[in-house]
Amino acid sequence: MERYVAIIGGANVDIRGCPIGRLIERDSNIGTITRSAGGVGLNIARNISLLGEQVVMLTALGCDGDSTIIEGVCKNSGIDITRAVRGERTATYLYIEDELGDMRLAINDMGVCELIDRAYVARYAEVIKKAAAVVIDANIDSKTIAYAALLSKGPVFVDTVSAEKALRVRDALQFGIHLKPNILEAGALCDREVCDKDGAVAAAKEIIEKGASDVCISMGASGALFCSRDECEFLDVQPCNIVNATGAGDCMSAALVVSYLHGMSARERLKFAQTAAAICMESPMSVNESLSFEGVLRRALHE
């Protein structure tokens, strides 16, 4: 098999509500509702595939109609999802955006991800060991995250998913993982509020002291920070026409993996990831199908 990236994490159906005008809380807003395949793990997998890498995904699906949505997307994207474990109900993520495209409220039903446990991961240990890189999202439990990181022979990238789920990665830090939290998730890992660039630098250094190889902290409209033991780089948000910000963090995670595999420097990786996220936000969907390695590289070099 060609070089591939193994993804361990969630795949779900996204239900997105978007108002036509200004979002009014505690009221029935006129707008549009769409259903699509999503989930942090699946979004990262799709973006890595669009950026030119082969992908094998270890995930959990339900025995219901929603699973066919995910299977269809994976087939069209060239993502190998044949090893998925089956549960009763496919994971679902329901979210409401405001008129600017920012997520205002969300509920996730990810119970099926409990089937992505140590025993399931152990069954596919060889898939993990032979991967050029392993990506894990924190929708799975802490012991499974640490076990998968231990199994891997190559670099391990972890997306912290949310402030609550970020705590699940603590046991895996000792294995030199590459971490991509946002500013809230970085604060959760350090047991304090992180509000600005200086706070983000301090949080990144603390996480690295605990064992991480490097940390990329996304700070929303304030930019992004990339720190390793030897250096810290900061970049402002790349200019773009924002249509939908949901999924930008997942795209950034994917771009960090691909840029690493291409041997880019820390600053190049951050610029590549920020540019990919900007391209993602120019689509109404959580994954921009026009994303490509050459397109990101070309735009990153000219901005």
C-alpha positions as CSV (number, residue, x, y, z in Angstrom):
1,M,0.0,0.0,0.0
2,E,1.1,3.6,-0.7
3,R,2.0,5.9,2.1
4,Y,-1.1,6.5,4.2
5,V,-2.3,8.4,7.3
6,A,-4.4,6.5,9.9
7,I,-7.2,8.5,11.5
8,I,-8.8,7.3,14.7
9,G,-11.8,9.2,15.7
10,G,-15.4,10.3,15.2
11,A,-17.6,10.3,12.1
12,N,-21.0,11.8,12.4
13,V,-23.9,13.4,10.5
14,D,-23.9,17.2,10.9
15,I,-27.2,19.0,11.1
16,R,-26.6,22.7,10.5
17,G,-29.1,25.5,11.2
18,C,-28.4,28.9,9.6
19,P,-30.7,31.9,10.0
20,I,-31.5,34.1,6.9
21,G,-31.1,37.3,9.0
22,R,-29.9,38.1,12.5
23,L,-30.0,35.1,14.9
24,I,-32.6,35.8,17.6
25,E,-32.1,33.7,20.7
26,R,-35.1,31.9,22.3
27,D,-37.1,32.4,19.1
28,S,-38.0,30.4,16.0
29,N,-35.6,31.8,13.4
30,I,-36.4,31.5,9.6
31,G,-33.4,29.9,7.9
32,T,-32.0,26.8,6.3
33,I,-31.3,23.3,7.7
34,T,-28.8,21.0,6.0
35,R,-27.5,17.5,6.7
36,S,-24.0,16.4,5.8
37,A,-21.2,14.0,6.9
38,G,-19.0,15.5,9.6
39,G,-17.2,14.9,12.8
40,V,-13.7,16.0,13.7
41,G,-12.0,12.8,12.7
42,L,-13.9,12.5,9.4
43,N,-13.4,16.2,8.5
44,I,-9.6,15.8,9.1
45,A,-9.6,12.6,7.0
46,R,-11.4,14.3,4.1
47,N,-9.1,17.3,4.2
48,I,-6.0,15.1,4.3
49,S,-7.3,13.2,1.3
50,L,-8.0,16.5,-0.6
51,L,-4.4,17.5,0.3
52,G,-3.1,14.4,-1.6
53,E,-2.6,11.7,1.1
54,Q,-4.1,8.2,1.3
55,V,-6.3,7.8,4.4
56,V,-7.4,4.8,6.4
57,M,-10.0,5.6,9.1
58,L,-10.8,3.7,12.2
59,T,-14.1,4.8,13.5
60,A,-17.6,3.8,14.6
61,L,-20.9,3.9,12.6
62,G,-24.4,3.0,13.4
63,C,-26.7,0.5,11.8
64,D,-29.0,3.1,10.4
65,G,-29.6,5.3,7.4
66,D,-27.3,8.0,8.6
67,S,-24.3,5.7,8.2
68,T,-24.9,5.5,4.5
69,I,-24.3,9.3,4.2
70,I,-20.9,8.9,5.8
71,E,-20.0,5.8,3.7
72,G,-21.0,7.6,0.5
73,V,-18.8,10.6,1.3
74,C,-15.8,8.3,2.2
75,K,-16.2,6.4,-1.0
76,N,-16.2,9.6,-3.1
77,S,-13.2,10.9,-1.1
78,G,-11.2,7.7,-1.4
79,I,-11.1,7.2,2.3
80,D,-10.9,3.5,3.5
81,I,-13.5,3.1,6.2
82,T,-14.0,-0.7,5.8
83,R,-12.7,-1.4,9.3
84,A,-15.4,0.7,11.1
85,V,-17.0,-0.9,14.2
86,R,-20.8,-0.9,14.2
87,G,-23.1,0.3,16.9
88,E,-26.8,1.1,17.1
89,R,-27.0,4.8,16.2
90,T,-24.7,6.9,14.1
91,A,-23.2,9.9,15.9
92,T,-24.9,13.2,15.3
93,Y,-23.8,16.8,15.7
94,L,-26.5,19.5,15.8
95,Y,-25.4,23.1,15.6
96,I,-26.8,26.6,15.0
97,E,-24.8,29.4,13.4
98,D,-25.3,33.1,13.6
99,E,-25.6,35.5,10.6
100,L,-21.8,35.7,10.4
101,G,-21.3,32.0,10.1
102,D,-20.0,31.4,13.6
103,M,-21.3,28.5,15.7
104,R,-23.5,29.8,18.6
105,L,-24.8,26.6,20.1
106,A,-24.3,22.9,19.5
107,I,-25.3,19.5,20.9
108,N,-23.3,16.3,20.1
109,D,-24.6,12.7,20.4
110,M,-21.3,10.8,20.1
111,G,-22.1,7.8,22.2
112,V,-21.2,5.3,19.5
113,C,-17.6,6.5,19.8
114,E,-17.4,4.5,23.0
115,L,-16.9,1.5,20.7
116,I,-13.6,3.0,19.6
117,D,-11.9,1.4,22.6
118,R,-8.6,-0.2,23.3
119,A,-9.7,-3.6,22.1
120,Y,-10.9,-2.2,18.8
121,V,-7.6,-0.2,18.3
122,A,-5.6,-3.3,19.2
123,R,-7.4,-5.3,16.5
124,Y,-5.9,-2.9,14.0
125,A,-2.5,-2.4,15.6
126,E,-0.6,-3.1,12.3
127,V,-2.6,-0.5,10.5
128,I,-1.5,2.0,13.1
129,K,2.2,0.9,13.2
130,K,2.6,1.0,9.4
131,A,1.0,4.5,9.0
132,A,3.2,7.4,7.9
133,A,1.3,9.4,10.6
134,V,-1.5,8.8,13.0
135,V,-4.2,11.3,13.8
136,I,-6.4,10.9,16.9
137,D,-9.4,13.1,17.9
138,A,-10.4,13.4,21.5
139,N,-13.9,11.9,21.0
140,I,-12.4,8.6,22.2
141,D,-11.4,7.9,25.8
142,S,-8.1,8.9,27.4
143,K,-6.8,5.3,27.8
144,T,-7.4,4.5,24.1
145,I,-5.8,7.8,23.0
146,A,-2.7,6.9,25.0
147,Y,-2.6,3.3,23.8
148,A,-2.9,4.3,20.1
149,A,-0.1,6.9,20.6
150,L,2.1,4.2,22.2
151,L,1.4,1.8,19.3
152,S,2.4,4.2,16.6
153,K,5.8,4.0,15.0
154,G,5.5,7.4,13.3
155,P,4.3,10.9,14.4
156,V,1.0,11.2,16.3
157,F,-1.2,14.2,15.9
158,V,-4.1,14.9,18.3
159,D,-7.0,17.3,17.9
160,T,-8.4,18.1,21.3
161,V,-12.0,18.7,20.0
162,S,-13.4,20.7,22.9
163,A,-12.3,22.1,26.3
164,E,-13.9,19.2,28.1
165,K,-12.5,16.5,25.9
166,A,-9.0,18.1,25.8
167,L,-8.4,16.6,29.3
168,R,-8.4,13.2,27.7
169,V,-5.1,13.8,26.0
170,R,-3.0,14.4,29.2
171,D,-1.9,10.7,29.5
172,A,-0.7,10.8,25.8
173,L,1.5,13.9,26.2
174,Q,4.4,11.7,27.4
175,F,4.6,10.0,24.0
176,G,5.7,13.2,22.2
177,I,2.4,13.9,20.4
178,H,1.8,16.9,18.1
179,L,-1.1,18.8,19.6
180,K,-3.7,21.2,18.0
181,P,-5.9,22.8,20.6
182,N,-7.8,26.1,20.3
183,I,-7.2,28.8,23.0
184,L,-10.0,27.4,25.2
185,E,-8.8,23.9,25.0
186,A,-5.2,25.0,25.7
187,G,-6.5,26.7,28.8
188,A,-8.3,23.6,29.9
189,L,-5.1,21.5,29.6
190,C,-3.2,24.1,31.8
191,D,-6.0,24.6,34.3
192,R,-6.2,28.3,33.7
193,E,-7.8,30.8,31.4
194,V,-5.8,31.7,28.3
195,C,-6.8,35.1,26.9
196,D,-4.1,36.4,24.7
197,K,-0.9,35.7,22.7
198,D,1.4,35.8,25.8
199,G,-0.9,33.4,27.6
200,A,-1.0,31.1,24.6
201,V,2.8,31.1,24.5
202,A,3.0,30.2,28.2
203,A,0.3,27.5,27.8
204,A,2.2,26.0,24.8
205,K,5.5,25.9,26.7
206,E,3.8,24.2,29.6
207,I,2.2,21.5,27.4
208,I,5.5,20.9,25.7
209,E,7.2,20.5,29.2
210,K,4.7,17.8,29.8
211,G,6.0,15.9,26.8
212,A,4.3,17.2,23.6
213,S,6.6,17.6,20.6
214,D,4.9,20.7,19.5
215,V,1.7,22.7,19.9
216,C,-0.3,24.7,17.5
217,I,-2.9,26.9,19.2
218,S,-5.6,28.4,17.1
219,M,-6.8,31.7,18.4
220,G,-9.8,32.5,16.1
221,A,-9.7,36.0,14.7
222,S,-6.5,36.7,16.6
223,G,-4.4,34.3,14.6
224,A,-2.5,31.1,15.5
225,L,0.6,30.2,17.4
226,F,3.0,27.3,16.7
227,C,5.6,26.3,19.4
228,S,8.2,23.6,19.7
229,R,11.0,23.2,22.2
230,D,13.2,25.3,20.0
231,E,11.0,28.1,18.6
232,C,7.6,29.8,18.6
233,E,6.0,31.3,15.5
234,F,2.8,33.5,15.4
235,L,0.8,34.4,12.3
236,D,-2.3,36.6,11.9
237,V,-5.4,35.1,10.3
238,Q,-5.1,34.8,6.5
239,P,-7.4,37.1,4.6
240,C,-10.5,35.4,3.2
241,N,-14.2,35.8,2.6
242,I,-15.8,33.9,5.5
243,V,-18.9,32.0,4.6
244,N,-18.8,29.3,7.3
245,A,-16.2,29.0,10.0
246,T,-17.3,25.6,11.2
247,G,-14.6,23.0,10.2
248,A,-11.8,25.5,9.9
249,G,-10.0,24.0,12.9
250,D,-10.3,20.5,11.5
251,C,-8.8,21.7,8.2
252,M,-6.0,23.3,10.1
253,S,-5.3,20.0,11.8
254,A,-5.2,18.2,8.5
255,A,-2.8,20.8,7.0
256,L,-0.4,20.5,10.0
257,V,-0.2,16.7,9.3
258,V,0.4,17.1,5.6
259,S,2.9,19.9,5.9
260,Y,4.9,17.8,8.4
261,L,5.0,14.9,6.0
262,H,6.3,17.2,3.3
263,G,9.1,18.3,5.6
264,M,8.1,22.0,6.0
265,S,9.6,24.2,8.7
266,A,7.6,25.4,11.7
267,R,6.8,28.8,10.1
268,E,5.9,27.1,6.7
269,R,3.7,24.6,8.5
270,L,1.8,27.4,10.3
271,K,1.4,29.4,7.1
272,F,0.2,26.4,5.2
273,A,-2.3,25.4,8.0
274,Q,-3.6,29.0,8.3
275,T,-4.0,29.3,4.5
276,A,-5.8,25.9,4.3
277,A,-8.2,27.0,7.1
278,A,-8.9,30.3,5.2
279,I,-9.8,28.3,2.1
280,C,-12.1,26.1,4.2
281,M,-14.0,29.1,5.5
282,E,-14.8,30.2,2.0
283,S,-17.2,27.3,1.6
284,P,-20.7,26.9,3.1
285,M,-19.8,23.3,4.1
286,S,-17.5,22.2,6.8
287,V,-15.1,20.8,4.2
288,N,-14.2,22.8,1.1
289,E,-14.0,20.3,-1.8
290,S,-11.8,22.8,-3.8
291,L,-9.0,22.4,-1.3
292,S,-5.8,21.0,-2.8
293,F,-2.1,20.9,-1.8
294,E,-1.0,22.9,-4.8
295,G,-3.8,25.5,-4.2
296,V,-2.9,26.0,-0.6
297,L,0.8,26.2,-1.4
298,R,0.2,28.7,-4.2
299,R,-2.0,31.0,-2.1
300,A,0.4,30.7,0.9
301,L,3.3,31.9,-1.2
302,H,1.4,34.9,-2.5
303,E,-0.1,36.3,0.7
